[in-house]
Amino acid sequence: MESIVKVQRNHNGKIISFETNTGRIISYQKALAEAEDGIISNVEIQGDTEGISFLSHTDSEDPGFNLFPPIY
């Protein structure tokens, strides 16, 4: 099972892609789909008040991936 090790953010600070421990760089939507399929570990799928799904890290001290290094 793969895990997320790095993140790429846009100019607004929103995560747009992830790098996995195998070196794959995948979009946020692809990571969400792979988390749903059980391919990526160390993440949970959450839902906001409008029912939109988003990823959070399983580490309760860093659910927003803020401590992850950038991809580039």
Secondary structure as UniProt FT lines:
FT   STRAND          2..9
FT   TURN            11..12
FT   STRAND          15..20
FT   TURN            21..22
FT   STRAND          25..27
FT   HELIX           28..36
FT   TURN            37..38
FT   STRAND          40..41
FT   STRAND          43..47
FT   TURN            49..50
FT   STRAND          53..57
FT   TURN            60..61
FT   TURN            63..64
FT   TURN            66..67
//
